[in-house]
Amino acid sequence: MTNQEMGKFGEDYAAFYLRKNGYQILDRNYRFKKYEVDIICKHEDHLVFVEVKARNTSEIGPPWKAVTRTKQRQIIQCAHQYIVSKNIDAEAQFDIISIVHNNSGTFLEHLDKAFYAM
């Protein structure tokens, strides 16, 4: 599986997981300038911006560790634009879904409120 295929698989798998757990998917792959948010959804009273990281191994560490502070800032900027452009009045939160998919199976870790806007 190529990196692009793994990314698509991860996002689809994460969207399925979120729906199954009561999240309403509002948007996928929302772009602002050169930034992107993988999944935007609503859960209870929160607007949730989800970054998905999928890998075929965790040998170099869990995939969520690839979401650096720089990447977090980019997601926050993109989320801000989404909120402003849609005129949304809701509390936002930022989650990460980390997926390892290989011959041993598919393992998902959901980091709820993984980081905060500063």
N, C-alpha and C positions, 0 to 999 in steps of 0.2 A: 504494500500500500504506500503510495507516495505521501509526502507531507501534506499536500493539498487534499488528497482523499481522506487522510487521517483527520485533518481539521474539519472537513465536512461531516464525516462520521461522528466526530466528537460533538459538534453543534447539534446534529440531529438527535443523538443519544441524550444530550443534556436537555433539549426541548421536550423530548418524550418524558424524561424523568420529572421535569418541572410540571408539565401538565398533569401527570399522574399524582403529583403531590399538591394539587390545588392552585397552581399558578396559572394565570391567564396570559398567554403570549400576546404581546401587543405589536412587536416589531422584531425583525432579525436583521443583522448586518447593517445597522444604521450608521451612516457615514456623515462626518462633518470634517471638512478640509481633508487632511490625510489620516484622520483618526476614525476608529470604528468601535462600536459596541456590538458584541456578538448577539446577545438576546436582551430584549427589554420586555419586562412582564409586570403584571400587577399581582400582588399577594396581600390579601387582607386590605389594609389601608396604605400599603407602601408601593411605591414604584421601584422596581428592582432592576438594576443594571447588572448583567451577568457576563463575566469574561470566562470563556471556555478555553482550557488548555488540554490538549490530548496528545499522548505519546504512545509509543509501542513498548516502552520500557521505563522503569523508574530508577535505573542504575545510577543516573547522575542526580537523582533527587526527585521528589514529587513534582509533577508538572506545574502546580500552582506557584512554585518558587520562581518560575520564569516571569511572573507578574511583578516587575520591578516598580519602584516608586515613580520612575519616569512613565512607565506604561499606565500606572494608576492615575497620574495627572492627565494623561491623554484621554483616558476613559471618563474622568470627571469633567473635562472640557466638553467632550462630546455629549455627555449626559446633560450638562447645563444647557447646551444648544437645543437638545431634544425637548427639554422642559419648557424653555422659552418659546420655541417654535410651535409647540402644541398647546401653549397656555395652560399648563397643568399645575394644579395646586395640590401636591401630595408630598409626603415625606419620602425622600429617596434613600435607597441603600445600595451598597455595592457588594456583590457576591462573586465568588470564583467557583467554578466547577472544574475539577481536575479529574481527568480520565486516563487510565492506562488500559490499552486494548492490545492483546496479543494472543498467542495460542493457549495461554492459561485461562483466558476469559477477559471480561470487561469489568474494570473496577472503577467506581465513581466515588469521589469525595466532594461534598458540597460544603464550602466554607461560607457560612452565613455571616453577613456583615464583615467581610474579609478586610475592608479598609474603609476609611472615611474621607469625605471631602474636607479640605482644610482651607 
